[in-house]
Amino acid sequence: MIIVRRLNGQPFAINPDLIERIEATPDTILVLLDGTKYIVNEPMDEVVRLIEEHRAAVVARSLRRPATSETAPPRGTGDVVPLPTRHRGE
């Protein structure tokens, strides 16, 4: 979720994955996939920056290694295990 402000300054959170487009006419309008429109106080470039930061944070969290051994994968799961082979003629 990103936090933006209505024209009266009241903040609200919105799911950036539901934003279809952003218009600047001169007010910034967020148009959602279902057609709902929200006029926000932030300029278009600020909303785009917030969305980029949100998505970067999601990717960064997904790449973080678990901090505890309880959530770590079992030992040896990343090891290379040779497959059994048959010798020719068997």
C-alpha positions in Angstrom: 0.0 0.0 0.0 1.1 3.6 -0.6 0.0 6.6 1.4 -1.4 9.6 -0.4 -3.4 12.6 0.7 -6.8 13.8 -0.4 -7.0 17.5 -1.4 -8.1 18.4 2.2 -4.9 16.8 3.5 -6.5 13.6 4.9 -4.1 10.7 4.2 -5.3 7.3 2.9 -3.7 4.1 1.7 -4.3 2.6 -1.7 -3.1 -0.6 -3.4 -0.8 0.6 -6.2 -1.5 -2.7 -8.1 -5.1 -1.5 -8.7 -4.0 1.8 -10.3 -4.6 1.7 -14.1 -3.4 5.2 -14.8 -2.5 8.5 -13.3 -3.8 11.7 -14.8 -2.6 15.3 -14.2 -5.3 17.7 -15.3 -3.8 19.8 -13.3 -5.0 17.9 -10.2 -3.5 14.4 -9.9 -6.2 11.7 -10.5 -5.6 8.1 -9.7 -7.9 5.9 -11.9 -8.3 2.4 -10.7 -8.9 -0.7 -12.7 -12.6 -0.7 -11.8 -13.0 3.0 -12.9 -12.9 4.5 -9.5 -11.2 7.9 -9.4 -9.3 9.5 -6.5 -8.0 13.1 -6.6 -4.9 13.4 -4.6 -2.7 16.2 -3.3 0.7 14.7 -4.5 1.9 15.5 -8.0 2.1 12.7 -10.6 5.8 12.3 -10.4 5.6 11.9 -6.6 2.9 9.2 -6.9 5.0 7.3 -9.5 8.0 7.6 -7.1 5.9 6.1 -4.2 4.8 3.2 -6.4 8.4 2.5 -7.5 9.6 2.6 -3.9 6.8 0.3 -2.9 7.6 -2.3 -5.6 11.3 -2.1 -4.9 10.6 -2.8 -1.2 8.5 -5.8 -2.0 11.3 -7.2 -4.2 14.0 -6.5 -1.5 11.9 -8.3 1.1 11.5 -11.3 -1.1 15.3 -11.5 -1.6 16.2 -11.3 2.1 17.4 -14.5 3.7 15.6 -15.7 6.8 17.2 -14.5 10.0 16.4 -17.6 12.1 17.4 -21.2 11.6 13.8 -22.3 12.1 12.7 -20.8 8.8 16.0 -21.6 7.0 15.8 -24.5 4.5 17.2 -27.8 5.7 20.9 -28.4 5.3 21.9 -30.0 2.1 19.0 -28.8 0.0 21.3 -26.6 -2.1 23.9 -29.4 -2.5 24.5 -31.0 -5.8 23.5 -34.7 -5.7 24.8 -36.9 -8.4 22.2 -39.0 -10.2 22.7 -42.8 -10.3 24.2 -43.8 -13.6 24.2 -47.1 -15.4 27.3 -48.4 -17.0 27.0 -49.3 -20.7 26.2 -52.9 -21.2 24.2 -53.4 -18.1 
